[in-house]
C-alpha cells in the first residue's frame, strides 16, 4: 500500500477523488494569494483534507487557518436584448395568454382601415339606461363575456355603482363584424353622465366622436337633459341615431316618445331603434344603425402627429395617464412629443386602448381613441390641459393647434373641516388624491375659529359636492364636516373695482360704510324645466317664489311642457330640485346653464351664540329670505347645543338687526330645598345670590359647542 505523505494526498489525487472541489480549489488558491500579499504558497484548510486525517495539516506557515468561506464565482451577466427600452408597451420575451390576446387584438385592428372606424357616444337624461345599453353592446361584440354580473361594467367608481349613476365619462374600444359585408369595424364607445352637474364630461366626449346615440326612455319621454344634450350635439355637427329604451315596461309608450323626438328635435324617427337594454331586445340592431348613420373619422396616418387630450387621471405608479384622440399621424412608445399649451417635452412610455380595461398596443393610428402615459411620467395633473394638442418634437410648425375646451366654472362653494383636527394631514392627502382625478374641483386652504383648519372647495353643483363627500368616505375613510353650500357674490365698489367673494365670512358686515355705495350682484342660471301640463301652475308658482323670471313656455305633444326660467343660482343650492320633484310627483326634470350676473339686494346673515358670531355658519342671502332662514337656523341649532350652567342666547342677525332668537335655559340648582318655614326675605336673599352668581358666570364663561353639534346642524 502506498504511504500517504504527512501533508496529505497530492493535489492531483485529491481532485481525482473529489472532482467537485476543483473550481473551489482554484478560487481558494487565488484568494489565498491575495491574503498573503501575492505569495504563491499553498494554503490548505481542514476541508481539503481526507476524512481519515484528524490532525491539523503540517504547514510551515506561521498562520493558524480555519475553515475559510469559499467564495463562489459570480453568475455570468446576461446582456439586455437590443429591443428592450423599459417601456411596458414593447412586446418583450413574455408570451403568456394576456400577451397573445393583446397581439391578436392588435393584428385585427391593424387590418381595419380608417374608413371602417366609428366613434360614437351615448347621451340621455339621467336614469334612461345608458350604462345598461353599454353593457349589452360590450356583450354583443364579444368584448366581455355575457353574464348576470355585467352591471355598469364601464362605471369604475364605487359611488357610481352605489348610486346607479355615471359620474365620469368612460370609454371602450370594440371590434364588430358587420353581417352585411362580413368585414370588421373598429367601434369606439363613450358612456357619458346624464346629470347636469357633469355636463363638461359630455362636452369633452363629443370632441372624440363623430356621432351620438340619442337615448330616450319609452316610459318617460323627452326630458330636460335630453333637450340640452341634443343642442350640444347639434352644435358640434354630430350624426344622431334615435334609440328608444325600456320598451318592455308596462308603462312604455313608444309612439309618444318617437313623436316627441320628431316634434322637438325634427329628427327622422322612421329608422329609430327600439330596444330593451335590460332584456337584450333589439340590441342587434343598434350597431348596424351606428355604422350606417355615423360617418367615419377623418385623418391621415402619413401626416405629422396631431393628438388631442380629451381627459386625464392620476396613477400612483405611472403618473398622469392621458385619454387622447389621434386626428393625424401615429404615436408609439419611444416617440418624443411636445405640448402646445405648456411647451413641455415628454417621451411616450406606453400607448394602448380601453378594451374595456387598459390593453397595451404598439401604435395608435389616426382616427383612434386610446390612452398614453410617459416615461418618465408626467408628475403634475395641472400640466395635462384638457383640450391641449400634442405633436412630435420638431414638427410644431406643421401642425395646427386644436381650439380646445371651455374650462367648467365652479358654481357651488363649501367649506370642509375634519371632525378631528388630528386627522388633518391624512384628510389633506385624501382630498389631494381626489382633486387630482377631478379637474373641475377648486381647492384652497381655509380656517374657522369654531372648526379649525380646513379647505374651501368649489363644485359644479350640489350633486357633484355630494358625490365628492361619498367618494372621500368610501375610498379613503375620511370623515369631514361640510358647511352649507354657498354661491359667489360680485361686489362693484364705488371706485369701479370688482371683487368676487366665495367665502361668506369674508363678505363685509352691514356696518361697513363702503357697502352702502357699492353695487351687489348674484349669479343666475338659465333653467329648462320639462314637466306634464297638469303641474304647470305649481311649478310656475314655485319658480316665482324663488325670484325667477319667466322666459318662455312651449307645449309639445299635447301633454308635455318645456318651461324656461332665469333663476338665482342660490335657489338651486336651496334644494330647488327636491321641491320641484315634490310639486310634480317626480315627473319634472331640470337642466340649467350659467346666465351671468344680476344686480340684487344681498345681506350677510350671521348666527350669534351669546352675541358672538359663529363664522362656520354664515351666508349671503337676499333680503326677502332673511327672516325665514334666520328662524330656521335658531330653531335647528338649539336642538344640538348642550345646556350650560348659564343661559345661552342663540340669535340670527343681518347686520345689527336681530331677526330671530332662541334661549337655552341653564341647569338650575334648587337653593330653597333646605328652607321649610322661613320668611320671604330669606328666600329672596338666596335667590338674589344665585342670580348674581349666574351673571358673573355668564360674563366670564364661554359656550363650548361640540363638533358633533355642527355636524348635525349642517347635515340635511
Secondary structure, DSSP 8 states (H G I E B T S, - for coil): -----TT-S-HHHHHHH-GGGHHHHHHHHHHHHHHTTS-------GGGS-TT--S------S-------------------TT--S-TTS--S--SHHHHHHHHHHHHHHTS-GGGEEEEEEE-STTSSHHHHHHHHHHHTTSS---TT-SSTT--SHHHHHHT---S-EEEEEEEE-TTT--EEEEEEEE---SGGGHHHHHHHHHT-SEEEEEEETTT-S-HHHHHHHHHHHHHT-EEEEEEE-TTSTT--HHHHHHHHHHHH----TT-EE-BTTTTBTTHHHHHHHHHHS------TTS--EEEEEEEEEETTTEEEEEEEEEESEEETT-EEEETTT--EEEEEEEEEESSSEEEESEEETT-EEEEEESS----GGGS-TT-EEEETT-GGGS------------EEEEEEESSGGGHHHHHHHHHHHHHT-TT-EEEEEEETTTEEEEEEEESSHHHHHHHHHHHHHHH---EEE---B--EEEE-TTS-EEEE--GGGS--TT-HHHHT-EEEEEEEEEEEEEEGGGHHHHHHHHHHTT-EEEEEEEETTTEEEEEEEEEHHHHHTTHHHHHHHHTTT--EEEEEEEEEEE--EEEEEEEETTEEEEEEEEEEEGGGHHHHHHHHHHHHHHHS---SS-EEEEEEETTEEEEEEEE------TTTT-SS--HHHHHHHHHHHHHHHHHHHHH------HHHHHHHH--
